[in-house]
Amino acid sequence: MQEYTPSAVPGERDGEESFFTGGTPVPRHHEEFGGAVMEFVQTAINTLADPKFLLPIALLMLIISLRTPAFWSTKGGLVALSLILAFFAVSMLNPNFRKIVTKPDNVPIVMLIFLVGFFVWLAMHQGFENDRRTEQGLPSKEKEVTNDKVWVWPDLVYTEFISTVIFGAVMVIWSVFLKAPLEEPANPSLAPNPSKAPWYFLGLQEMLVYYDPWIAGVLLPGLIIVGLMATPFLDVNPKGNGYFTFKDRKYEITVFLFGFVILWVLLIILGTFLRGPNWNFFGPYEYWDPHYLIPLNNVNLSEFFYVKWLGTGLPSNWFLRELPGIILVILYLTVTPLVFARMWFKKFFLSMGAIRYQIMMFLLLCMFSLPIKMVLRWTFNLKYIVAIPEYFFNI
């Protein structure tokens, strides 16, 4: 029986002409080489999409972009947009990628990528533009446009009314042509795999992997709300009010972008496109195999300390058992602010005062605890730093 090798272009054989190749014969070894290159690229992207690589890469790209004003120029934005569009266009040739991206429930997340990217670029573009104007001795762009007040009625109200009408029409058309109905009522005997929360809660659902429900579902969201409400009272920097800037508010903008883009938007994208059956991670070009299981043996810090490092059994007393984790958490929340106050955050400590500084550092340390816990889970399979199931307290 003659062996059959599928061609890269349907209906094309070795040496035959094809419409897709412009009438030029395509040797078989060229097809094999092209297929090998595409396979290598897909494997590389699937590997880099693993969260243990994706999170550091995203953080590195954010830092580099904030240090590169050219990235936020018009040309830089067009280049970034072209690269993203090219990535999506080429990736749509992959059936697994196309199936996930074109799913009606996932279309808003695709729009989220472009909309968040555009508005972050727009704000940073205006900020760097004003910084350049300030260095040249010119007023900010906002002051140059007009010094007159804009009336709420009719100027602002008309604009908002027209926007509401257009947005409502778009949503009606969307709901007609994009079939994404509500699912049937929850049935414990028939749960979908994977079972995901609505897209706007996928960030919280991802937190549930690393924290207890009371922390991921109550404490951390509550701290986010409290932190946003406390920000105007903690901020003592008078610059940057009423105009876009980056130079005058570098630390504030960097922390905000880290929390919003890395710890929220990225988690939504991760939960939408990379979390598959059995809540396993899959690359963007991988098939979501429902039978794929990764055996994990997550251990607590107390087990690392007593069993693996000291070679003894766990103490029967819960306080002695979890004492290493308790000490580590206390040092993290008390010593870290003091170290930062004497080194990198000295100007914040002097300008904000002790109380405001301690509140700010507590909120920052709680925010940074999420990526720290994620990295510890991915690298060491660490489950809890402090695990006291006797009192339903786990960190």
C-alpha positions, 0 to 999 in steps of 0.5 A: 500500500502506498504511503499517503502524506498530506500536503500543506495545501489541499488538493496539491501534490508534489510538483503540481501547480496550485492556485494558492502558490501562484502556479509555482510547483511546490517540492515536497521537501519545501512543504515538509520544511515549512510544516516543521517550522510551523510546528516548532513555532507553535510548540514554542508559543505553547511553551511560553504560554505556560503561566510560569513563563507567561507571567514573568514575560508579561511583567518584563514587557511592561517594565521595558515598555515603560522605560521606552517612550518610543513604544507609546508613540504613534509609530510604536502603537501601529507596530504593536497593533500590526503584530497583534493582528498578524498573530491573530490572523496567522493563529486562526489557521490553527483549528484549536486556536480558532475554536477557542477564540471564535466561541461566542462567549470568548469574543468579548475577551478578544475585544478586551485585549484590543480595547485595553491595549488601545486605551492604555496606549492612548493614556500613556501616549498623552502622558509622554507627549505632555512630558515632552512638552514640559521639557520644552517649556510648553503647557500641557496639551489639556491646557492648550486646547481650551481654558474655558469650562465645558457645559454639562448641558448640552455638550456632555449630555448630548455626547453621552446620549448619542454614545448610549444610543450607538452602544445599545444598537450595537448590543442588540445587533450583537445579541441577534447574530452572536449566539451566546445564550444563558446555560441551563440551571446548575446541575450538580450531576452534570457539570461542564468541564471546565466549569468557568465563572463569567469572564469578569470573575475569571480573575477571582476564580484563578485566585481560588487555585492559590488561596482559600475561598475566604481569602480569594473570594472575600478578603482580596476583593474587599482589599481591592475595593478598600484600596481604591477608596483609600487611594485619594487619601493616601496620595500626597503627590499634587502633580498629575491632576487634570492632565496626563503625565508619566514622569510626575507619577512614575511609581503610581502608574507603574503599580496601577498597571501592574495590578490592573494589566498583570494581576487582573486582565492577564488572569482573565485572559489566562482563565479564558484561553489557557484554562481547559478541562480539569482546570489544566493549562493548555497552550493556545494551539493545543487540543483540549483533551478532557482525559488529560490529567497532571498528577500534582502533590501540593504540600504545605510549608510545614511539610517542607520544613519538618518532613523534607528539611528536618526529616522529622514528623509534623508536630501534633500541636497546630501552633508549633506545626505552623510556626515557621509559616506564621513567622514568615508571614509576620516578617513579610508584613512587618520587616518588609515595610521597614526595609523599603522605608530605608531604601527604595521608598524613603521619599514616600515614607518622608512625604506620606508619614508613618500611618499612611505609609504603613497602610500603603505598604500593607495594601501593596504587600497583599497585592504582591502576595498573589504573584508570589503565591502563584510562583511558589505553586508553579515552582515548588507545588507549595499549597499553603504557607500557614495551614490550620484546618482545625480553625479553617484558617489557611494562607 
